[in-house]
Amino acid sequence: MQSFRHSLSIAALLALSLAGCASSGLKEGRALLAAGQAEAGIARLRTGLAEEPGNIELKAYYQTQRERLTGGLLLQAQQELDAARFDAAEALLQKVLVLHPENPRAHTQLANLATMRQHQQTLQAANQALSAGRLDEAAQAAHLILAQASGHAGAQALLRQIQALRTPDELSPRELGAATRKPITLEFRDAPLRNVFDMIARQSGINFVFDKDVRLDVKTTLFARNTAIADAVDMLLMTGQLAKKVVNANTLLIYPDQPPKHKAYQELLVKSFYLGNADPKATMAMLRTLIKAKDLYVDERLNLLVMRDTPEAIRLAEKIVAVQDLAEPEVMLEVEVLEIKRGRLLDLGVQYPNQFSLLNTITTETATSSTVGAPVVTTNTTLSPLPLTVDKLRHITGADIAMNNPQINLKKEDSDVNLLANPRIRVKNREKAKIHIGDKVPVITSNVTSTGVTSESVSYLDVGIKVDVEPQVHLEGDVGIRVGLEVSNIVQQIKSATGTLTYQLGSRNANTVLRLKDGETQVLAGLISDEDRAGASKVPLFGDIPLLGRLFSTQRDELSKTEIVLLITPRIIRSLERPELADGEFFGGTESAASDQALQLRALPGATGSVQPSPRRVPLVPPATVTPPLAPPPAVEENDFPEPNVPPPAPLPDPAGDTPTP
């Protein structure tokens, strides 16, 4: 026994010594970490864990602190890498390996550090090429970086910049140069179309290419003084049922304004509308109706509408979608429902017996055997209602008459109940919202089939306070609210002949439409239920005696009053703003062609407000018969218009004898 006690003492001392060693390592590690010496603290914890690998507390603390410290250093290293500060990132990664030598993320980033430096040099060269205008060279370098690192943020940003620079040149419609904004004066009457285009070409330097089906011998009449060449050409094409395509800054392709020719010459654009708020199907129907869009596709998963049409129709669709794709208004409805119940009950008096019954005493004897062999007789006496026969009425005694004991009622109750509910609900414009405060009462319905099988189904009936609201946000900051309020309660339970339990419900309803200002509170009250009941139970004759009659009667007075008050306050979260006039009203083209630009003759600087008739008429000569060729017009910078009253070249006499002035 003594040897056993000696062994226990030795084991206890050994355990205490080991615990002291482990706790010292944990304490020293914590102290170093608290002092900010992360590397020394982790090293001390690692040493203590090597000495005591079974210490669970030390192991958990070591792993937790190691992951916390290395995680912070890795985050800083990633930030340095994103900022292209590779030396600082490398130093942080080396610290991570000191704390956690087997960290796989640190090893991977150190291995890729040389590649990242090379990518940074390539990206810098690509940015220099972009600044010099060498877009193809910059794009090739960016693609080379992304081929090795698909998620490189710098290369992706560079590609977006290149695409942004290329998009205006690729997608913007080609326009004529500044020479088409020169003023020109044209006066032709029944002149061949060829002569008119030839004169415009000589005056402006525009090259005209005609489709094979354009009839240049058709007569035309045009009087335009001091107007832009581009506007005069547009007016001439429209009146001649012709269309144009801009080939370059000084070349126009002229073709008949016919659907087959439009399909052959007219270029189409593809535009993707990522709708933030509008319904893509409704937007598609609107574009088909307004601009007769050719090809439309809807992707409901992305709320995307893709349109393929002419550049003019695309620009018009952009304006229409910008007006429609607005966020729906939202409103926060603060609802406060207050139910006030007041009850009074007074039950006072003496309730005397109001009935009696005759009882019959029945005595029965039962013989049983006992353990000693002698029989035992047991007598049982029961009372049962006495049948009223004439013979038995003559032998009635006081023991045969039974009646209820008198009862004294002394009861008074006062109750005040206030039920308050203050829900807040956020709802979109023209959407319904429901609030139910109460219970769901089960209603069981029995169904009997033709085979006699009975099945029961359970449905639930809402009982309590139900509020239905539907707001409509107006432009002026008002909120129209359609409110429906219903208050119901169970009056009594009714059991049918088959045993099915049903309920009788009391209900009060109110429906109205309000228009409130933002933050205005409206009170809906007056749903009042007032019940006043009085009842008395009296002994005949004695209960009608004044004053003393209270001793021979009991009275029950009950008063119940309930009132429902509803307060509703709208708070506009997102309102519907009226668009500016320039955004909501713009040109839509003609019936046959959609466009956001109007056909007009723009007034030029220096042009006179009225056109004076020519004092003399000079014969019109076709340009092909003009002997001295006109010199090409001088180069005109943008917004640099020559004076409009430069005299035209002197015409030559026409053998036909006509004298209009070209």
GUFIRO-32213 format. One line per 8 residues: number of its first residue (from 1); their letters; for each residue z, y, x of C-alpha. Coordinates in steps of 0.2 Angstrom, whole numbers. Last residue first. Example, Ala and Ser with C-alpha at 12.3 -4.5 7.8 and 13.67 -1.06 7.14 Angstrom:
// residues 2
2 = sa = 36,-5,68 | 39,-22,62
***
This chain:
// residues 662
662 = ptptdgap = -561,392,-132 | -567,407,-141 | -578,404,-157 | -595,411,-157 | -608,398,-164 | -626,401,-159 | -631,383,-156 | -638,388,-139
654 = dplpappp = -620,392,-133 | -618,407,-122 | -606,404,-107 | -587,406,-108 | -577,418,-97 | -562,409,-90 | -546,412,-100 | -536,428,-98
646 = vnpepfdn = -518,426,-92 | -507,432,-107 | -495,418,-106 | -487,422,-89 | -484,407,-79 | -469,396,-83 | -457,390,-70 | -444,380,-80
638 = eevapppa = -448,365,-68 | -460,370,-54 | -478,373,-57 | -491,367,-45 | -506,378,-46 | -519,373,-59 | -535,365,-53 | -550,377,-51
630 = lpptvtap = -562,377,-65 | -579,371,-63 | -593,384,-63 | -607,377,-74 | -598,373,-90 | -609,360,-99 | -597,346,-98 | -583,357,-105
622 = pvlpvrrp = -592,359,-121 | -597,377,-125 | -589,387,-139 | -598,403,-143 | -588,419,-140 | -581,427,-156 | -575,445,-154 | -559,455,-159
614 = spqvsgta = -548,439,-158 | -535,439,-172 | -518,443,-167 | -505,429,-166 | -487,434,-170 | -470,432,-161 | -478,435,-144 | -474,423,-130
606 = gplarlql = -465,429,-115 | -454,414,-113 | -461,399,-123 | -458,395,-142 | -458,376,-145 | -471,368,-157 | -462,354,-166 | -461,336,-170
598 = aqdsaase = -443,331,-171 | -434,320,-159 | -422,306,-164 | -437,294,-167 | -442,281,-180 | -460,278,-184 | -469,276,-201 | -458,286,-212
590 = tggffegd = -456,299,-199 | -442,302,-186 | -424,302,-189 | -418,319,-184 | -399,322,-183 | -384,325,-193 | -367,317,-190 | -365,319,-172
582 = aleprels = -372,337,-171 | -361,342,-187 | -346,335,-178 | -338,320,-185 | -323,320,-198 | -308,312,-191 | -301,296,-199 | -283,295,-195
574 = riirptil = -273,282,-184 | -254,281,-186 | -252,290,-203 | -234,288,-209 | -233,285,-227 | -216,286,-236 | -211,276,-251 | -194,276,-260
566 = lvietksl = -191,264,-274 | -176,265,-285 | -171,250,-297 | -157,252,-309 | -145,239,-317 | -131,241,-330 | -120,228,-338 | -106,231,-350
558 = edrqtsfl = -96,217,-358 | -82,218,-371 | -73,202,-376 | -60,202,-390 | -47,189,-395 | -38,189,-412 | -21,185,-420 | -10,197,-410
550 = rgllpidg = -23,211,-410 | -22,210,-429 | -5,217,-428 | -12,234,-425 | -21,234,-442 | -22,217,-451 | -39,210,-450 | -34,196,-438
542 = flpvksag = -22,189,-450 | -34,187,-464 | -45,174,-455 | -39,172,-437 | -51,182,-426 | -64,180,-412 | -72,196,-406 | -88,201,-397
534 = ardedsil = -95,217,-389 | -111,218,-378 | -118,233,-369 | -133,230,-359 | -143,244,-349 | -158,239,-339 | -165,254,-329 | -182,255,-320
526 = galvqteg = -181,274,-320 | -185,277,-302 | -200,279,-291 | -196,292,-277 | -210,299,-266 | -208,304,-248 | -220,315,-238 | -223,310,-220
518 = dklrlvtn = -242,312,-221 | -246,320,-237 | -245,309,-253 | -258,304,-266 | -250,291,-278 | -258,278,-289 | -246,269,-302 | -240,252,-308
510 = anrsglqy = -222,248,-314 | -215,232,-320 | -198,225,-326 | -196,206,-329 | -183,195,-336 | -186,176,-333 | -182,161,-344 | -182,146,-334
502 = tltgtask = -188,128,-336 | -179,111,-333 | -188,96,-338 | -177,84,-348 | -190,77,-360 | -183,87,-374 | -185,103,-363 | -171,111,-353
494 = iqqvinsv = -170,130,-353 | -161,140,-339 | -156,157,-343 | -160,175,-338 | -167,172,-321 | -173,189,-313 | -188,199,-310 | -192,216,-303
486 = elgvrigv = -211,221,-301 | -218,236,-292 | -237,239,-290 | -242,254,-279 | -259,261,-276 | -257,273,-262 | -268,288,-258 | -264,295,-241
478 = dgelhvqp = -268,313,-236 | -272,320,-219 | -287,329,-225 | -299,315,-221 | -292,303,-233 | -282,287,-229 | -282,274,-243 | -267,263,-245
470 = evdvkigv = -265,247,-255 | -247,243,-259 | -239,228,-268 | -220,227,-270 | -211,212,-277 | -192,212,-280 | -184,196,-286 | -191,179,-292
462 = dlysvses = -206,171,-285 | -210,155,-294 | -213,139,-285 | -222,123,-290 | -216,106,-289 | -226,91,-296 | -220,75,-305 | -228,59,-308
454 = tvgtstvn = -225,47,-323 | -235,31,-324 | -238,26,-342 | -256,19,-339 | -264,34,-347 | -255,45,-335 | -239,55,-338 | -237,72,-329
446 = stivpvkd = -221,80,-326 | -219,98,-320 | -205,104,-309 | -202,123,-307 | -194,128,-290 | -187,146,-289 | -193,156,-274 | -180,169,-270
438 = gihikake = -179,188,-268 | -187,202,-258 | -206,201,-258 | -217,214,-249 | -236,213,-251 | -250,223,-241 | -267,226,-247 | -281,233,-236
430 = rnkvrirp = -290,249,-240 | -286,257,-223 | -276,246,-212 | -258,241,-215 | -242,243,-205 | -226,238,-214 | -208,244,-214 | -195,236,-224
422 = nallnvds = -179,245,-230 | -170,233,-242 | -154,239,-250 | -144,230,-264 | -129,239,-271 | -117,229,-282 | -103,237,-292 | -92,225,-302
414 = dekklniq = -77,228,-313 | -68,213,-321 | -54,212,-334 | -46,196,-340 | -30,192,-351 | -35,178,-363 | -21,169,-371 | -25,151,-376
406 = pnnmaida = -18,141,-391 | -18,122,-388 | -32,113,-397 | -28,102,-412 | -23,84,-416 | -16,77,-433 | -11,59,-433 | 7,61,-427
398 = gtihrlkd = 10,74,-440 | 8,60,-453 | -7,54,-464 | -3,40,-476 | -12,47,-492 | -27,51,-482 | -29,33,-477 | -34,27,-495
390 = vtlplpsl = -45,42,-498 | -55,38,-482 | -58,50,-467 | -61,39,-452 | -48,42,-440 | -54,48,-422 | -47,36,-409 | -31,34,-400
382 = ttnttvvp = -27,19,-390 | -12,8,-388 | -12,-7,-376 | 1,-21,-377 | 2,-35,-363 | 10,-52,-367 | 15,-63,-353 | 14,-82,-354
374 = agvtssta = 27,-93,-345 | 20,-104,-331 | 31,-96,-316 | 15,-88,-309 | 11,-79,-325 | -1,-83,-339 | -10,-69,-349 | -8,-64,-367
366 = tettitnl = -17,-47,-373 | -10,-37,-387 | -20,-22,-395 | -13,-7,-404 | -25,6,-412 | -18,23,-417 | -30,33,-428 | -32,52,-425
358 = lsfqnpyq = -36,65,-437 | -45,81,-430 | -41,100,-429 | -51,116,-428 | -50,134,-424 | -35,134,-412 | -29,151,-408 | -37,162,-395
350 = vgldllrg = -25,176,-391 | -32,193,-384 | -41,202,-370 | -58,199,-361 | -64,215,-354 | -79,215,-343 | -88,229,-334 | -104,228,-323
342 = rkielvev = -113,240,-312 | -129,235,-302 | -139,246,-291 | -155,240,-283 | -162,251,-269 | -179,248,-262 | -184,258,-246 | -202,257,-241
334 = elmvepea = -209,265,-225 | -227,263,-225 | -236,264,-208 | -254,269,-210 | -270,264,-201 | -287,272,-201 | -302,261,-196 | -308,264,-178
326 = ldqvavik = -325,271,-177 | -342,262,-174 | -351,271,-188 | -356,288,-180 | -359,280,-163 | -369,267,-171 | -381,280,-179 | -383,289,-163
318 = ealriaep = -387,273,-153 | -399,268,-166 | -409,284,-164 | -410,281,-145 | -416,263,-148 | -429,268,-161 | -436,280,-148 | -436,267,-134
310 = tdrmvlln = -445,255,-146 | -436,240,-152 | -425,225,-147 | -408,226,-154 | -393,215,-149 | -377,217,-160 | -360,210,-152 | -344,207,-160
302 = lredvyld = -341,194,-146 | -339,179,-158 | -349,187,-172 | -365,187,-161 | -378,196,-171 | -397,197,-167 | -409,211,-172 | -428,212,-169
294 = kakiltrl = -439,225,-178 | -428,239,-184 | -434,247,-200 | -424,263,-195 | -413,266,-209 | -413,249,-219 | -414,237,-204 | -401,248,-195
286 = mamtakpd = -389,247,-209 | -390,229,-212 | -387,226,-193 | -372,237,-194 | -365,227,-209 | -367,211,-199 | -359,218,-184 | -344,224,-193
278 = anglyfsk = -338,240,-185 | -323,242,-174 | -326,240,-156 | -345,235,-157 | -353,229,-141 | -371,236,-144 | -383,227,-133 | -400,236,-131
270 = vlleqyak = -417,228,-127 | -431,240,-125 | -449,238,-131 | -465,245,-124 | -480,251,-135 | -497,246,-129 | -502,230,-137 | -490,229,-152
262 = hkppqdpy = -494,248,-156 | -512,244,-155 | -511,230,-168 | -500,242,-179 | -512,256,-179 | -511,274,-172 | -527,273,-162 | -525,274,-143
254 = illtnanv = -522,288,-130 | -515,283,-113 | -507,299,-104 | -507,303,-86 | -498,317,-77 | -480,311,-74 | -484,293,-76 | -491,281,-89
246 = vkkalqgt = -485,290,-104 | -491,281,-120 | -499,291,-134 | -503,288,-152 | -518,294,-163 | -520,298,-181 | -530,314,-177 | -517,325,-185
238 = mllmdvad = -503,316,-175 | -512,316,-159 | -517,335,-160 | -499,340,-164 | -492,329,-149 | -505,337,-137 | -500,354,-143 | -482,351,-140
230 = aiatnraf = -485,344,-122 | -496,359,-118 | -482,371,-123 | -487,385,-135 | -495,403,-132 | -508,401,-145 | -512,386,-155 | -527,385,-167
222 = lttkvdlr = -534,367,-169 | -548,360,-179 | -555,343,-176 | -572,334,-177 | -573,315,-172 | -584,312,-157 | -570,305,-147 | -568,290,-157
214 = vdkdfvfn = -553,280,-150 | -557,261,-151 | -560,258,-132 | -543,266,-128 | -543,282,-119 | -536,287,-103 | -531,306,-101 | -526,314,-85
206 = igsqraim = -516,330,-86 | -521,344,-75 | -515,357,-87 | -530,369,-91 | -544,357,-86 | -536,342,-95 | -533,353,-110 | -551,358,-111
198 = dfvnrlpa = -557,340,-109 | -545,334,-123 | -553,347,-134 | -571,344,-129 | -569,325,-132 | -561,328,-149 | -577,336,-155 | -575,354,-161
190 = drfeltip = -574,358,-180 | -564,374,-176 | -556,376,-160 | -543,389,-153 | -532,384,-140 | -519,395,-130 | -509,387,-117 | -491,389,-111
182 = krtaagle = -485,378,-96 | -473,364,-101 | -485,350,-97 | -485,356,-79 | -467,351,-78 | -471,333,-77 | -474,321,-92 | -460,309,-97
174 = rpsledpt = -456,290,-94 | -443,284,-105 | -426,280,-96 | -424,261,-94 | -429,258,-76 | -427,275,-68 | -410,279,-77 | -404,261,-74
166 = rlaqiqrl = -407,261,-55 | -393,272,-50 | -380,263,-62 | -386,247,-55 | -383,252,-37 | -366,258,-42 | -362,242,-51 | -368,232,-36
158 = laqagahg = -356,242,-25 | -341,238,-36 | -345,220,-35 | -346,220,-17 | -329,229,-15 | -321,217,-27 | -325,201,-18 | -324,188,-31
150 = saqalilh = -339,177,-27 | -334,177,-8 | -348,169,2 | -363,172,-9 | -354,188,-15 | -355,195,3 | -374,191,4 | -377,199,-13
142 = aaqaaedl = -369,215,-7 | -380,215,8 | -395,213,-2 | -390,226,-14 | -388,239,0 | -405,235,7 | -413,237,-10 | -405,253,-13
134 = rgaslaqn = -410,262,3 | -405,280,-3 | -396,285,13 | -379,284,4 | -383,267,-2 | -388,261,16 | -371,269,22 | -362,259,8
126 = aaqltqqh = -371,243,13 | -366,246,32 | -348,248,26 | -349,232,15 | -356,222,30 | -341,228,41 | -329,223,27 | -337,206,25
118 = qrmtalna = -334,203,43 | -316,208,42 | -314,196,27 | -322,182,37 | -310,184,51 | -295,184,39 | -300,168,30 | -289,157,41
110 = lqtharpn = -275,169,40 | -277,169,21 | -277,150,20 | -262,148,31 | -252,161,21 | -256,152,4 | -251,135,11 | -233,140,16
102 = ephlvlvk = -228,126,29 | -219,138,41 | -209,147,27 | -199,161,34 | -208,163,50 | -225,159,41 | -222,173,29 | -218,185,44
94 = qllaeaad = -235,180,51 | -243,184,34 | -235,201,35 | -242,205,52 | -260,199,47 | -259,211,32 | -255,225,43 | -269,222,54
86 = fraadleq = -281,219,40 | -280,235,31 | -295,233,20 | -286,240,5 | -287,224,-4 | -281,215,11 | -266,227,12 | -262,223,-7
78 = qaqlllgg = -263,204,-3 | -251,206,11 | -239,215,0 | -239,201,-13 | -238,188,1 | -222,197,7 | -214,198,-10 | -218,179,-13
70 = tlrerqtq = -211,175,4 | -194,183,1 | -192,176,-17 | -198,158,-11 | -186,158,3 | -171,164,-7 | -174,151,-20 | -176,137,-8
62 = yyaklein = -161,141,2 | -150,144,-13 | -155,127,-21 | -152,118,-4 | -135,126,-1 | -129,121,-19 | -136,104,-17 | -127,100,-1
54 = gpeealgt = -134,83,3 | -144,89,18 | -129,95,27 | -133,99,45 | -151,102,42 | -146,112,27 | -135,123,38 | -149,126,50
46 = rlraigae = -161,131,36 | -148,143,29 | -145,151,46 | -164,152,48 | -166,160,31 | -152,173,35 | -160,177,52 | -177,180,45
38 = aqgaalla = -171,190,31 | -159,202,40 | -156,214,27 | -137,214,28 | -136,205,11 | -148,191,19 | -136,190,34 | -121,188,23
30 = rgeklgss = -129,175,12 | -133,165,27 | -116,166,34 | -108,161,18 | -120,146,15 | -117,140,33 | -98,142,31 | -98,133,14
22 = acgalsla = -106,118,22 | -94,117,37 | -79,119,25 | -86,106,14 | -87,94,28 | -69,97,34 | -63,95,16 | -72,79,14
14 = llaaisls = -65,72,31 | -47,77,26 | -49,68,9 | -56,52,17 | -41,52,30 | -28,54,16 | -36,40,6 | -36,29,21
6 = hrfsqm = -17,32,24 | -13,29,5 | -22,12,7 | -12,8,23 | 4,12,14 | 0,0,0
***
